[in-house]
Every structure is written in C-alpha cells, then in structure tokens.
Amino acid sequence: MDVKDFVTETLRQVTEAINENESSLDSGGQHVEELKKLNMFSLHGGWVTHVDFDIAVTESRSKEGGAKLSIAGVGGLGGDLSEGTETASRVKFRVPLQIKRKVST
C-alpha cells in the first residue's frame, strides 16, 4: 500500500468512527475540559483535532528506473528489484482533522 492510500484510508476510518460515536462529542459544556485533554477543540459548530502518523516506509527503485514509496511490511513491492535498490526510512507527521457536527433534519 502506498503512503497516500494509507493516510487517506486511515483518516477516513477515524472520521467514520468519530461520526458513529458522535454522542461522545455532544458536550453540552460538561465535557469540554476532558475533550481539550484529548486535543479536541470546538470550531464553527464542530471539532478539530489532529492525527499523528509515525510510519516506516520503503523506497524501491527498479532497474528500469521507476521508484515507489510504500508502507513497510504492507503489500508486495511489485516490479523486478533483482538489480534495483530498496531503502527504509521512518516518517513522522501530523494531519489536522476537522469533524463537522451532523445537522439534524
């Protein structure tokens, strides 16, 4: 799995999980301090937090000159690397995530 797909899918699943348990975000003023401890802050009728990633990635270069950045240990490398190179690195980054409150109809 490449890094873009991994991050996209992770954020999608985190957002869905929060939306399925939205009652935990309905503070009514009583749980605001607890949510702040979890780095969740109210913004424009919704919530903002961040998701931290700390992943190992591999960069594979095939003998034909193509390169691919993948999550280490997930999926196959693809291509013929018999005369290519592979480098592993660690990448840490943070992505802000806004959770909009559902509007009742």
Biotite code that builds the C-alpha atoms (Angstrom):
import biotite.structure as struc

atoms = struc.array([
    struc.Atom([0.000, 0.000, 0.000], chain_id="A", res_id=1, res_name="MET", atom_name="CA", element="C"),
    struc.Atom([1.425, 3.407, -0.849], chain_id="A", res_id=2, res_name="ASP", atom_name="CA", element="C"),
    struc.Atom([1.652, 6.223, 1.704], chain_id="A", res_id=3, res_name="VAL", atom_name="CA", element="C"),
    struc.Atom([-1.117, 8.324, 0.123], chain_id="A", res_id=4, res_name="LYS", atom_name="CA", element="C"),
    struc.Atom([-3.637, 5.467, 0.218], chain_id="A", res_id=5, res_name="ASP", atom_name="CA", element="C"),
    struc.Atom([-2.632, 4.540, 3.778], chain_id="A", res_id=6, res_name="PHE", atom_name="CA", element="C"),
    struc.Atom([-3.074, 8.081, 5.127], chain_id="A", res_id=7, res_name="VAL", atom_name="CA", element="C"),
    struc.Atom([-6.327, 8.643, 3.202], chain_id="A", res_id=8, res_name="THR", atom_name="CA", element="C"),
    struc.Atom([-7.848, 5.382, 4.409], chain_id="A", res_id=9, res_name="GLU", atom_name="CA", element="C"),
    struc.Atom([-6.724, 5.948, 7.998], chain_id="A", res_id=10, res_name="THR", atom_name="CA", element="C"),
    struc.Atom([-8.256, 9.439, 8.133], chain_id="A", res_id=11, res_name="LEU", atom_name="CA", element="C"),
    struc.Atom([-11.475, 8.166, 6.517], chain_id="A", res_id=12, res_name="ARG", atom_name="CA", element="C"),
    struc.Atom([-11.838, 5.401, 9.093], chain_id="A", res_id=13, res_name="GLN", atom_name="CA", element="C"),
    struc.Atom([-11.031, 7.692, 12.030], chain_id="A", res_id=14, res_name="VAL", atom_name="CA", element="C"),
    struc.Atom([-13.640, 10.206, 10.822], chain_id="A", res_id=15, res_name="THR", atom_name="CA", element="C"),
    struc.Atom([-16.260, 7.467, 10.378], chain_id="A", res_id=16, res_name="GLU", atom_name="CA", element="C"),
    struc.Atom([-15.582, 6.082, 13.851], chain_id="A", res_id=17, res_name="ALA", atom_name="CA", element="C"),
    struc.Atom([-15.971, 9.522, 15.419], chain_id="A", res_id=18, res_name="ILE", atom_name="CA", element="C"),
    struc.Atom([-19.181, 10.192, 13.464], chain_id="A", res_id=19, res_name="ASN", atom_name="CA", element="C"),
    struc.Atom([-20.630, 6.842, 14.549], chain_id="A", res_id=20, res_name="GLU", atom_name="CA", element="C"),
    struc.Atom([-19.977, 7.818, 18.173], chain_id="A", res_id=21, res_name="ASN", atom_name="CA", element="C"),
    struc.Atom([-20.881, 11.482, 17.840], chain_id="A", res_id=22, res_name="GLU", atom_name="CA", element="C"),
    struc.Atom([-22.691, 11.465, 21.182], chain_id="A", res_id=23, res_name="SER", atom_name="CA", element="C"),
    struc.Atom([-19.262, 11.446, 22.820], chain_id="A", res_id=24, res_name="SER", atom_name="CA", element="C"),
    struc.Atom([-18.703, 14.924, 21.302], chain_id="A", res_id=25, res_name="LEU", atom_name="CA", element="C"),
    struc.Atom([-22.009, 16.377, 22.486], chain_id="A", res_id=26, res_name="ASP", atom_name="CA", element="C"),
    struc.Atom([-20.514, 18.081, 25.490], chain_id="A", res_id=27, res_name="SER", atom_name="CA", element="C"),
    struc.Atom([-23.292, 20.443, 26.479], chain_id="A", res_id=28, res_name="GLY", atom_name="CA", element="C"),
    struc.Atom([-20.466, 22.267, 28.252], chain_id="A", res_id=29, res_name="GLY", atom_name="CA", element="C"),
    struc.Atom([-19.817, 19.484, 30.723], chain_id="A", res_id=30, res_name="GLN", atom_name="CA", element="C"),
    struc.Atom([-17.069, 17.518, 28.980], chain_id="A", res_id=31, res_name="HIS", atom_name="CA", element="C"),
    struc.Atom([-15.197, 20.359, 27.270], chain_id="A", res_id=32, res_name="VAL", atom_name="CA", element="C"),
    struc.Atom([-12.181, 20.090, 29.588], chain_id="A", res_id=33, res_name="GLU", atom_name="CA", element="C"),
    struc.Atom([-11.959, 16.329, 29.008], chain_id="A", res_id=34, res_name="GLU", atom_name="CA", element="C"),
    struc.Atom([-12.073, 16.839, 25.233], chain_id="A", res_id=35, res_name="LEU", atom_name="CA", element="C"),
    struc.Atom([-9.366, 19.503, 25.439], chain_id="A", res_id=36, res_name="LYS", atom_name="CA", element="C"),
    struc.Atom([-7.143, 16.971, 27.226], chain_id="A", res_id=37, res_name="LYS", atom_name="CA", element="C"),
    struc.Atom([-7.588, 14.784, 24.127], chain_id="A", res_id=38, res_name="LEU", atom_name="CA", element="C"),
    struc.Atom([-6.516, 17.722, 21.916], chain_id="A", res_id=39, res_name="ASN", atom_name="CA", element="C"),
    struc.Atom([-10.057, 18.226, 20.591], chain_id="A", res_id=40, res_name="MET", atom_name="CA", element="C"),
    struc.Atom([-11.221, 21.798, 20.273], chain_id="A", res_id=41, res_name="PHE", atom_name="CA", element="C"),
    struc.Atom([-14.544, 23.304, 19.267], chain_id="A", res_id=42, res_name="SER", atom_name="CA", element="C"),
    struc.Atom([-14.537, 25.203, 15.971], chain_id="A", res_id=43, res_name="LEU", atom_name="CA", element="C"),
    struc.Atom([-17.509, 26.544, 13.970], chain_id="A", res_id=44, res_name="HIS", atom_name="CA", element="C"),
    struc.Atom([-20.011, 24.074, 15.399], chain_id="A", res_id=45, res_name="GLY", atom_name="CA", element="C"),
    struc.Atom([-17.675, 21.088, 15.011], chain_id="A", res_id=46, res_name="GLY", atom_name="CA", element="C"),
    struc.Atom([-14.430, 19.793, 16.430], chain_id="A", res_id=47, res_name="TRP", atom_name="CA", element="C"),
    struc.Atom([-10.794, 19.944, 15.388], chain_id="A", res_id=48, res_name="VAL", atom_name="CA", element="C"),
    struc.Atom([-8.084, 17.502, 16.428], chain_id="A", res_id=49, res_name="THR", atom_name="CA", element="C"),
    struc.Atom([-5.010, 16.010, 14.839], chain_id="A", res_id=50, res_name="HIS", atom_name="CA", element="C"),
    struc.Atom([-3.865, 12.554, 13.872], chain_id="A", res_id=51, res_name="VAL", atom_name="CA", element="C"),
    struc.Atom([-0.205, 11.720, 14.369], chain_id="A", res_id=52, res_name="ASP", atom_name="CA", element="C"),
    struc.Atom([1.495, 9.313, 12.000], chain_id="A", res_id=53, res_name="PHE", atom_name="CA", element="C"),
    struc.Atom([4.802, 7.566, 12.689], chain_id="A", res_id=54, res_name="ASP", atom_name="CA", element="C"),
    struc.Atom([5.337, 5.121, 9.847], chain_id="A", res_id=55, res_name="ILE", atom_name="CA", element="C"),
    struc.Atom([8.129, 3.112, 8.303], chain_id="A", res_id=56, res_name="ALA", atom_name="CA", element="C"),
    struc.Atom([8.330, 3.487, 4.539], chain_id="A", res_id=57, res_name="VAL", atom_name="CA", element="C"),
    struc.Atom([10.389, 1.821, 1.867], chain_id="A", res_id=58, res_name="THR", atom_name="CA", element="C"),
    struc.Atom([11.556, 3.458, -1.319], chain_id="A", res_id=59, res_name="GLU", atom_name="CA", element="C"),
    struc.Atom([12.098, 0.899, -4.052], chain_id="A", res_id=60, res_name="SER", atom_name="CA", element="C"),
    struc.Atom([13.872, 1.644, -7.306], chain_id="A", res_id=61, res_name="ARG", atom_name="CA", element="C"),
    struc.Atom([13.703, -0.927, -10.054], chain_id="A", res_id=62, res_name="SER", atom_name="CA", element="C"),
    struc.Atom([16.407, -1.495, -12.633], chain_id="A", res_id=63, res_name="LYS", atom_name="CA", element="C"),
    struc.Atom([14.159, 0.295, -15.157], chain_id="A", res_id=64, res_name="GLU", atom_name="CA", element="C"),
    struc.Atom([14.439, 3.479, -13.084], chain_id="A", res_id=65, res_name="GLY", atom_name="CA", element="C"),
    struc.Atom([10.949, 3.554, -11.572], chain_id="A", res_id=66, res_name="GLY", atom_name="CA", element="C"),
    struc.Atom([10.510, 4.430, -7.897], chain_id="A", res_id=67, res_name="ALA", atom_name="CA", element="C"),
    struc.Atom([7.756, 3.590, -5.427], chain_id="A", res_id=68, res_name="LYS", atom_name="CA", element="C"),
    struc.Atom([7.184, 4.748, -1.833], chain_id="A", res_id=69, res_name="LEU", atom_name="CA", element="C"),
    struc.Atom([5.286, 2.170, 0.235], chain_id="A", res_id=70, res_name="SER", atom_name="CA", element="C"),
    struc.Atom([4.394, 1.458, 3.834], chain_id="A", res_id=71, res_name="ILE", atom_name="CA", element="C"),
    struc.Atom([6.984, -1.027, 5.089], chain_id="A", res_id=72, res_name="ALA", atom_name="CA", element="C"),
    struc.Atom([5.626, -4.520, 5.563], chain_id="A", res_id=73, res_name="GLY", atom_name="CA", element="C"),
    struc.Atom([2.316, -3.885, 3.744], chain_id="A", res_id=74, res_name="VAL", atom_name="CA", element="C"),
    struc.Atom([1.690, -5.406, 0.328], chain_id="A", res_id=75, res_name="GLY", atom_name="CA", element="C"),
    struc.Atom([4.185, -6.530, -2.245], chain_id="A", res_id=76, res_name="GLY", atom_name="CA", element="C"),
    struc.Atom([6.885, -4.399, -3.760], chain_id="A", res_id=77, res_name="LEU", atom_name="CA", element="C"),
    struc.Atom([5.928, -5.087, -7.352], chain_id="A", res_id=78, res_name="GLY", atom_name="CA", element="C"),
    struc.Atom([8.373, -4.943, -10.222], chain_id="A", res_id=79, res_name="GLY", atom_name="CA", element="C"),
    struc.Atom([11.711, -6.647, -10.619], chain_id="A", res_id=80, res_name="ASP", atom_name="CA", element="C"),
    struc.Atom([14.142, -5.427, -7.981], chain_id="A", res_id=81, res_name="LEU", atom_name="CA", element="C"),
    struc.Atom([16.826, -8.003, -8.736], chain_id="A", res_id=82, res_name="SER", atom_name="CA", element="C"),
    struc.Atom([19.157, -5.202, -9.795], chain_id="A", res_id=83, res_name="GLU", atom_name="CA", element="C"),
    struc.Atom([17.394, -2.347, -8.018], chain_id="A", res_id=84, res_name="GLY", atom_name="CA", element="C"),
    struc.Atom([17.639, -0.803, -4.570], chain_id="A", res_id=85, res_name="THR", atom_name="CA", element="C"),
    struc.Atom([15.382, -0.519, -1.541], chain_id="A", res_id=86, res_name="GLU", atom_name="CA", element="C"),
    struc.Atom([15.754, 2.000, 1.277], chain_id="A", res_id=87, res_name="THR", atom_name="CA", element="C"),
    struc.Atom([13.757, 2.052, 4.525], chain_id="A", res_id=88, res_name="ALA", atom_name="CA", element="C"),
    struc.Atom([13.011, 5.294, 6.396], chain_id="A", res_id=89, res_name="SER", atom_name="CA", element="C"),
    struc.Atom([10.875, 6.465, 9.266], chain_id="A", res_id=90, res_name="ARG", atom_name="CA", element="C"),
    struc.Atom([8.456, 9.341, 8.654], chain_id="A", res_id=91, res_name="VAL", atom_name="CA", element="C"),
    struc.Atom([6.614, 11.269, 11.371], chain_id="A", res_id=92, res_name="LYS", atom_name="CA", element="C"),
    struc.Atom([3.958, 13.877, 10.610], chain_id="A", res_id=93, res_name="PHE", atom_name="CA", element="C"),
    struc.Atom([0.691, 15.326, 11.922], chain_id="A", res_id=94, res_name="ARG", atom_name="CA", element="C"),
    struc.Atom([-2.513, 15.916, 9.977], chain_id="A", res_id=95, res_name="VAL", atom_name="CA", element="C"),
    struc.Atom([-5.234, 18.262, 11.277], chain_id="A", res_id=96, res_name="PRO", atom_name="CA", element="C"),
    struc.Atom([-8.713, 16.750, 11.187], chain_id="A", res_id=97, res_name="LEU", atom_name="CA", element="C"),
    struc.Atom([-11.973, 18.693, 11.360], chain_id="A", res_id=98, res_name="GLN", atom_name="CA", element="C"),
    struc.Atom([-15.063, 16.786, 12.436], chain_id="A", res_id=99, res_name="ILE", atom_name="CA", element="C"),
    struc.Atom([-18.222, 18.611, 11.440], chain_id="A", res_id=100, res_name="LYS", atom_name="CA", element="C"),
    struc.Atom([-21.269, 18.094, 13.562], chain_id="A", res_id=101, res_name="ARG", atom_name="CA", element="C"),
    struc.Atom([-24.113, 16.395, 11.714], chain_id="A", res_id=102, res_name="LYS", atom_name="CA", element="C"),
    struc.Atom([-27.119, 18.585, 11.075], chain_id="A", res_id=103, res_name="VAL", atom_name="CA", element="C"),
    struc.Atom([-30.418, 17.054, 12.202], chain_id="A", res_id=104, res_name="SER", atom_name="CA", element="C"),
    struc.Atom([-33.215, 17.114, 9.662], chain_id="A", res_id=105, res_name="THR", atom_name="CA", element="C"),
])
